[in-house]
Amino acid sequence: MLVLQSSVKLLLIAQNNKIYAQAQHFKALKHLEYFNFVV
């Protein structure tokens, strides 16, 4: 049971990290678009 809980917790952390990484990537793309627009 304890193992299951910790693996679920790890899975949630991994998903949050993936979502965060995607958000950062999107932000970087937007920044790049803005930069290209300015230049």
Secondary structure as the mmCIF struct_conf table of DSSP 4:
data_model
#
loop_
_struct_conf.conf_type_id
_struct_conf.id
_struct_conf.beg_label_comp_id
_struct_conf.beg_label_asym_id
_struct_conf.beg_label_seq_id
_struct_conf.end_label_comp_id
_struct_conf.end_label_asym_id
_struct_conf.end_label_seq_id
HELX_RH_AL_P HELX_RH_AL_P1 LEU A 2 VAL A 38
#
